[in-house]
Amino acid sequence: MTHTEPPRTDSDTPGDARNRTLAPTDRTRLRRMKEKARFERSELEAVLDAGFVCHLGVVVDGVPMVVPTVYGRDDEHLYFHGSVASRSLAADPDATICVTVTHVDALVLARSVFEHSVNYRCAMIYGTPRQVTDDAEKTEGLRILTEHTAPGQWDYARRPSRKELAATTLLALPLDEASVKISDGPPDDADSPDAALGLWAGVLPLNSRWGAPTADPALPVGITAPAHITARAGTRQG
């Protein structure tokens, strides 16, 4: 997924991550369907904020692997668990990885099968991740990841012990080299000869919502789900 060069603006200054545009590279420059490219840093953040599972592409022992894992972000980095990636980094500290986050929003059902498509939002981030070893940064990175996944849970649950921190591999990937691609809209065959077929065409939306929390069967009677969990029931994810 790649980009064409967007115009630069006065707001594109280092240290002002929220206003920067996404400067394309050879890996992120779009070569087809260029109209689906998005260049604002805020659009990258919106795609990341709408989900909590990414797919990590990495080469391990010469074999490509794509691994799902949870993530969180701050203004400059994506934090994620990285036991598989850390194996690759141990062998090649300069190894480049690719992280992808995708949201499927709808099926686009056209008059012909050839024109069928999907409405989606997708971000791809390239870079060399850094293994977080400082306890303070690792704790903050885990807080970011936890709060991104389940807001309010960091202050509710027991926090990691030193032993647990030492057993956890956390990676930080810069958000500097990223690509965003968004597809949205109806079928594009309304002006084609297929419009005369008399067939239905349109969009079938896909929405994911959180269900009611289900308690651990081992819980003692009287322990109820906290408000920050119950409040998410029925709300949309993504």
N, C-alpha and C positions, 0 to 999 in steps of 0.2 A: 504494500500500500504506500504510494508515494505522492509527492507534491510538485507543483510548479512554484516558482519564486513569487512570494507575495510582496507588495510594496512595503517599504520600511517607513516607520513613523517616528516622531520625536519621542514617543513613549517607550520605544524599544531600547531601553537602557538597562545595563546590568544592575541587579539588585531590585528591580521593579518587576518581579515575576508575573504579577497579576495583569500587567499591561503589555507584556511582550508578545509579539507575534511569534509563530513557530517558523524559524528559519529552516528551509528545506536542505537536505543533504542528498547525496547519491542514493542512500538507502530509503529515504522518506519521500522522494519526489514522485508524484503521481504521473504515470505514463499512459493511463487510460482512465476514462470516466473522471476527468479532471474537475468537472463541475461539482463532484461530491466532496472535494477537499475542503477542509476548514483550517484557517490559519491563526485564529485567536487563541491565546493561551487559556482564556476563560473557557473555551469550548473543550479543550483537553481536560481541564479540571472538572467540567460538568460530566463528561463521560466517566472519569474515574470516580467521581463522587456518587454516581448512580449505581455503582456495583461494589462488590467486595471480594470477588473471585477473579483472579487473572490466570492466564496460561503462560507459563514460563518456558521459552524455547532455549535449549542449551545443548551443547555437545558434550557427552560424557563417554570417556574411553573411545572416542572416535565415532560414537553412534549418536544421532540426533534424538533428543527426548523432548516432549512437550508435557509439562506437569502443571496441574491446577493447584493453586494455593491462594490463601487469603492475603489481602494487602491493606495498607493504609498509606496516606500521603501527608506531607506538609507542603510548603510552598516550593521546595526545591527537590525533594526526593520522594520516591516510592519505596516504602518499607514492606518487606515480605519475608516469610520463612523460606530458607534456602538451603536445605540439606543437600539436595541434588546439585544445585548450582555451586555450592561450596566445594563439592568434589571436583567440579570442573575448574574452579578457581585455584584449587590447590595444585592442579597439574599445570594450569596456565593462568597466572594472575591477571594477564591482560586480555583474557577471553571476552568477546562481545556476546551478549545475550539479547534476546528479544522478548519483551513482555507484551501480551495482547489482552485487551479488555473489550468484550463485545456484548452488546445488548440487542436482542431481536425484538422489534416493535410490532411487526405485522408481516403477514403474507400478502404479496401483491399478485392478485389473480387476474390475468389478462384473458383475452379472447382466444389466444393461442398459447400452447405450452411453451413455445420458444420465448415468449415475452414475459413469462412468469418471473417474479423476482421477490426480494425480501427488503422491507424497510428496516434499517439497522443504524446503530451508532457504534463506531469502532475506533479504538486508539491503539497504536503500536509505539512502543518505546524501545529504543536501542541504546546500548551503552555497556560499560564495564561496571558491574556492581562492586560495592565495597563491603566486606564483612565487618559488621559493627562489633567491636571488641570492648570499647569503653562501657563500663557498667551503667553510668549515668545516661549515656546516649542510647544504650540498648533498652534501658527501662523506659525512656521517653519514646523510643520507636515502638515498643510493645504497647505502650499506652495509646499511641496514635493508631496502631493497627486495631487494638481492642475497641476503641471508641468509634472508629470508622465502621466496624462490623456490628457492634452492639452498643450504641450510645448510652452512657450511664453505668455500664458494667464495670469499668475500671475502679470506680469508687465504691461499688457494691461488693464485688468478689475479693477474695484474698489475692494480694499481689505476689509476683514471683519472688521466691527466695534466692539467695546467692547461688545455691546449688542449681536451682532451676534455670537461672540466668546463664550459668556456665554451660548447661546442657542444651541451650537454645541457640540455633544459628539464625541470625537476623542479618539480612542484606539490605543495603541502601543503594538504590539506582537513581542517578541524576535524571531529571525530567528535561534535560537540555535538547535531546534529539528525539523528537516525537512527531507522529503523524496522526491526523484525525480525519476520518472519512464518515460521512453521514448520508444515508439514502432515505428519502422521505417523499411520499406522494402517491398518486394513483397510477394505474397502468398507463403506459405511453403509446398505446396502439389505437387510441380513439380516432385518429386521423388515417388509419391504415385501411386497406380493403376488408380486414377482418371485422371492422365495425358493422358491416352489413350482415354478419352471420346471425344476429339476433341472440347472442349469448350474453349471459351476465358477466360483468367484470367489475372489480373493485378491490377493496382492501379488507382483510380480516385481521383486526388488531389482536395483539397478544399482550396481556397484562398479568403480572405476577403480584400477588398480595400475601402478606403474612397472615397465617392462621392464628387461632387461639393457642396460647402456650399450653403444653402438656407436661405435667409435673413428673419428676423422677419417681417411679414407684417406691423407691427406698426412703423418700422424704417422710419425716415424722408428721403426724397430723398437726395442722395448724400453721404450717409454713406455707405462705402463699407467694405467688409471683410478685416481684416488685413492680411499682408503677411504670418504670421505664421499659419494662418488658410487655406488660399488658397493654400499654398505650399503643404498641405497634400493631396489635391485632387488627386486621382489616385494612391496614394502610398499604399503599403500593410500594413495592420494591423495584427501584430502577426507574 
